[in-house]
Amino acid sequence: MKTFLKVLRIIGMLLCLTGTVWFMLPLVRRGVGIGMFFGAGVCLMGFLLLYYYRRAKERSPRCKLFVRVLSGLYGLGIGWCVYLTVLLCTAASQAVPANADVLVLGSQVYSIEHLGVSLQNRVEAAGKYLLAHPEAKCIVTGGQGDNEPCTEAEAQRHALIRMGVEKERIFLEDKSKNTRENMNFAREVARENGVGETVAVVTQSFHMYRALKLAENAGFTPYALVAETDPLLFPLYYGRELLSLTKWQAERLILER
């Protein structure tokens, strides 16, 4: 039994080290952010708990109790992350119906000609759908950040027109600063321009669950149109989304009381 537990402990430590390396992959693309540090920190904490657990048990009763409580809380946290991951995967698997219009979520732009990787992938996914469904309308969303030379919506419209989508089919929501505002302001634009309630929400898989729920809250009937994610940047976005989803779930719990 002791040998079996020792093997499990070693496997767990190796998995934690592998997870730490995986969360640091965005550095290859010069990507740095809270999601990367959060994920790497969680993995390192797991490694340290596994490495010192037996030693701590052999020390004072107080130390033993502390390590057990900390390990229990860590296990609950991992379980919560697994639950959120299942939600993310489930949301991204939904199929888009044939009668859907399109709603593209904004992201970083560097100029009207130069979109960030995430937004470029969203525009390409939306453009392919719009060219294949010429009756579909499109709302592009996103205001202008402090470090952006134009609104995210305007840059998206410019890119879609270059792909061959008629400008008459594209409507701008250019005031929002976050996903919640994307959806609420886009609903107003939809009502004003005859865009249907059934929409294909275009974003990356890691962001899709929260996006669909916020779209529902705004009055849409949303479906997932998943854009590609740079695999080297995915750990950064995934870790950040786990934090965002946790914050959002806590806000919902408080506001619904």
C-alpha positions as CSV (number, residue, x, y, z in Angstrom):
1,M,0.0,0.0,0.0
2,K,2.8,2.4,0.9
3,T,4.5,1.7,-2.4
4,F,1.2,2.4,-4.3
5,L,0.8,5.7,-2.5
6,K,4.4,6.6,-3.2
7,V,3.9,6.0,-6.9
8,L,0.7,8.1,-6.9
9,R,2.6,10.9,-5.1
10,I,5.3,10.8,-7.7
11,I,2.8,10.8,-10.6
12,G,1.0,13.7,-9.0
13,M,4.2,15.7,-8.6
14,L,5.1,15.1,-12.3
15,L,1.7,16.2,-13.4
16,C,2.0,19.4,-11.4
17,L,5.4,20.1,-12.9
18,T,4.0,19.4,-16.4
19,G,1.1,21.8,-15.7
20,T,3.5,24.5,-14.5
21,V,5.5,24.2,-17.8
22,W,2.2,24.2,-19.8
23,F,1.0,27.4,-18.2
24,M,4.3,29.1,-19.0
25,L,4.0,28.4,-22.7
26,P,2.6,31.8,-23.5
27,L,6.1,33.2,-22.9
28,V,7.0,31.8,-26.3
29,R,4.6,34.3,-27.8
30,R,5.6,37.0,-25.3
31,G,2.2,36.6,-23.6
32,V,2.1,37.5,-20.0
33,G,-0.9,37.8,-17.8
34,I,-2.7,36.8,-14.6
35,G,-4.1,33.6,-16.1
36,M,-0.6,32.3,-16.7
37,F,0.6,33.2,-13.1
38,F,-2.6,31.8,-11.6
39,G,-2.3,28.4,-13.4
40,A,1.4,28.0,-12.8
41,G,0.9,29.0,-9.1
42,V,-1.8,26.4,-8.6
43,C,0.4,23.7,-10.1
44,L,3.4,24.7,-8.0
45,M,1.3,24.7,-4.9
46,G,0.1,21.1,-5.7
47,F,3.7,20.1,-6.2
48,L,4.8,21.5,-2.8
49,L,1.8,20.0,-1.0
50,L,2.7,16.6,-2.4
51,Y,6.4,17.0,-1.7
52,Y,6.0,18.2,1.9
53,Y,2.8,16.4,3.0
54,R,4.4,13.4,4.6
55,R,7.1,15.5,6.3
56,A,4.5,17.9,7.7
57,K,2.5,15.0,9.1
58,E,5.5,13.9,11.1
59,R,5.8,17.3,12.8
60,S,3.6,18.9,15.5
61,P,-0.2,18.2,15.6
62,R,-0.9,21.8,14.7
63,C,1.3,21.6,11.6
64,K,-0.3,18.3,10.6
65,L,-3.8,19.9,10.9
66,F,-2.8,22.9,8.9
67,V,-1.4,20.8,6.0
68,R,-4.6,18.6,6.0
69,V,-6.9,21.6,5.9
70,L,-4.8,23.2,3.2
71,S,-4.8,20.0,1.2
72,G,-8.5,19.7,1.5
73,L,-9.1,23.3,0.3
74,Y,-6.7,22.7,-2.6
75,G,-8.7,19.6,-3.6
76,L,-11.9,21.5,-3.5
77,G,-10.3,24.2,-5.7
78,I,-9.2,21.7,-8.2
79,G,-12.7,20.2,-8.3
80,W,-14.1,23.6,-9.0
81,C,-11.7,24.1,-11.8
82,V,-12.6,20.8,-13.3
83,Y,-16.3,21.7,-13.1
84,L,-15.7,25.0,-14.9
85,T,-13.7,23.2,-17.5
86,V,-16.6,20.9,-18.2
87,L,-18.9,23.9,-18.6
88,L,-16.4,25.5,-21.1
89,C,-16.2,22.3,-23.2
90,T,-19.9,21.8,-23.2
91,A,-20.7,25.3,-24.3
92,A,-18.2,25.2,-27.2
93,S,-19.8,22.0,-28.6
94,Q,-23.2,23.5,-29.5
95,A,-24.1,23.6,-33.2
96,V,-25.3,26.7,-35.0
97,P,-28.7,26.6,-36.7
98,A,-29.1,27.7,-40.3
99,N,-31.2,30.8,-39.6
100,A,-28.8,32.5,-37.1
101,D,-27.4,36.0,-37.5
102,V,-23.9,36.6,-36.2
103,L,-22.5,38.5,-33.2
104,V,-18.7,38.9,-33.0
105,L,-17.2,39.8,-29.6
106,G,-14.4,42.3,-29.6
107,S,-10.8,42.0,-28.5
108,Q,-7.4,43.8,-28.9
109,V,-6.7,45.9,-32.0
110,Y,-3.4,47.6,-32.9
111,S,-4.7,49.5,-35.9
112,I,-7.7,49.3,-38.3
113,E,-5.6,47.0,-40.4
114,H,-3.9,45.1,-37.6
115,L,-6.1,43.0,-35.3
116,G,-4.8,41.0,-32.4
117,V,-4.6,37.2,-32.9
118,S,-7.8,36.4,-31.0
119,L,-9.8,39.0,-32.8
120,Q,-8.4,38.1,-36.2
121,N,-9.5,34.5,-35.7
122,R,-12.9,35.6,-34.6
123,V,-13.3,37.8,-37.7
124,E,-12.2,34.9,-40.0
125,A,-14.7,32.5,-38.4
126,A,-17.5,35.1,-38.8
127,G,-16.5,35.9,-42.3
128,K,-16.6,32.3,-43.4
129,Y,-20.1,31.9,-41.9
130,L,-21.4,35.1,-43.5
131,L,-20.1,34.3,-46.9
132,A,-21.7,30.8,-46.7
133,H,-25.0,32.3,-45.4
134,P,-25.6,35.5,-47.5
135,E,-28.9,36.2,-45.8
136,A,-27.3,36.5,-42.3
137,K,-26.7,39.8,-40.7
138,C,-23.8,40.6,-38.4
139,I,-23.2,42.8,-35.3
140,V,-19.5,43.5,-34.5
141,T,-18.9,44.7,-31.0
142,G,-16.3,46.5,-29.0
143,G,-15.4,50.1,-28.1
144,Q,-12.0,51.8,-28.1
145,G,-9.6,51.0,-25.3
146,D,-7.0,53.4,-24.0
147,N,-4.3,51.6,-26.0
148,E,-6.3,51.2,-29.2
149,P,-6.3,53.7,-32.1
150,C,-9.9,52.8,-33.2
151,T,-12.9,50.9,-32.0
152,E,-12.7,47.2,-32.1
153,A,-16.0,47.1,-33.9
154,E,-14.8,49.4,-36.7
155,A,-11.7,47.3,-37.2
156,Q,-13.8,44.2,-37.5
157,R,-16.1,45.7,-40.0
158,H,-13.2,46.8,-42.1
159,A,-11.7,43.3,-42.1
160,L,-15.1,41.7,-42.9
161,I,-15.6,44.0,-45.9
162,R,-12.1,43.1,-47.2
163,M,-13.2,39.4,-46.9
164,G,-16.1,40.2,-49.3
165,V,-19.0,40.7,-46.8
166,E,-21.3,43.5,-47.9
167,K,-21.2,46.5,-45.5
168,E,-25.0,46.7,-45.5
169,R,-25.1,43.5,-43.5
170,I,-22.7,44.7,-40.8
171,F,-23.9,46.7,-37.8
172,L,-21.6,48.3,-35.2
173,E,-21.8,48.2,-31.4
174,D,-18.9,50.5,-30.6
175,K,-19.4,51.6,-27.0
176,S,-18.8,48.5,-24.9
177,K,-15.8,47.8,-22.6
178,N,-16.5,44.2,-21.6
179,T,-18.5,41.1,-22.5
180,R,-21.6,42.1,-20.5
181,E,-21.7,45.4,-22.3
182,N,-21.0,43.7,-25.6
183,M,-24.2,41.8,-25.2
184,N,-26.5,44.4,-23.7
185,F,-25.5,47.1,-26.3
186,A,-25.6,44.6,-29.1
187,R,-29.2,43.8,-28.2
188,E,-30.2,47.4,-28.7
189,V,-28.4,47.5,-32.1
190,A,-30.3,44.3,-33.0
191,R,-33.7,45.8,-32.2
192,E,-32.9,48.9,-34.2
193,N,-31.6,47.1,-37.3
194,G,-33.8,44.0,-37.6
195,V,-31.2,41.5,-36.4
196,G,-32.9,38.4,-35.1
197,E,-32.7,37.1,-31.5
198,T,-31.1,33.8,-32.7
199,V,-27.4,34.6,-33.1
200,A,-24.2,32.7,-33.6
201,V,-21.8,34.2,-31.0
202,V,-18.2,34.2,-32.3
203,T,-15.4,33.9,-29.7
204,Q,-12.8,31.4,-28.6
205,S,-13.8,28.1,-26.8
206,F,-12.4,29.2,-23.5
207,H,-14.7,32.3,-23.5
208,M,-17.8,30.7,-24.9
209,Y,-19.7,29.6,-21.8
210,R,-19.7,33.0,-20.2
211,A,-20.4,34.7,-23.5
212,L,-23.5,32.5,-24.2
213,K,-24.9,33.0,-20.7
214,L,-24.5,36.8,-20.9
215,A,-26.1,36.7,-24.4
216,E,-29.1,34.9,-22.9
217,N,-29.3,37.5,-20.1
218,A,-29.4,40.2,-22.7
219,G,-32.3,38.6,-24.5
220,F,-30.6,36.6,-27.3
221,T,-31.0,32.9,-28.2
222,P,-27.3,32.2,-28.6
223,Y,-25.3,29.4,-30.2
224,A,-21.6,28.9,-30.4
225,L,-19.5,29.7,-33.4
226,V,-16.0,28.8,-32.2
227,A,-12.9,30.7,-33.4
228,E,-9.5,29.2,-33.3
229,T,-7.1,29.8,-30.4
230,D,-3.3,30.0,-30.7
231,P,-2.3,26.8,-28.7
232,L,0.7,28.5,-27.2
233,L,-1.5,31.3,-25.8
234,F,-4.4,29.0,-24.7
235,P,-3.0,28.4,-21.2
236,L,-2.9,32.2,-20.5
237,Y,-6.5,32.6,-21.7
238,Y,-7.7,29.5,-19.9
239,G,-6.3,30.5,-16.6
240,R,-7.8,33.9,-16.9
241,E,-11.2,32.6,-17.8
242,L,-11.3,30.3,-14.8
243,L,-10.8,33.4,-12.6
244,S,-13.4,35.4,-14.6
245,L,-15.9,32.6,-14.4
246,T,-15.4,32.3,-10.6
247,K,-15.9,36.0,-10.2
248,W,-19.0,36.0,-12.4
249,Q,-20.5,33.1,-10.5
250,A,-19.9,34.8,-7.2
251,E,-21.6,38.0,-8.5
252,R,-24.6,36.0,-9.7
253,L,-24.9,34.3,-6.3
254,I,-24.8,37.7,-4.5
255,L,-27.1,39.5,-6.9
256,E,-29.7,36.8,-7.0
257,R,-30.2,36.8,-3.2
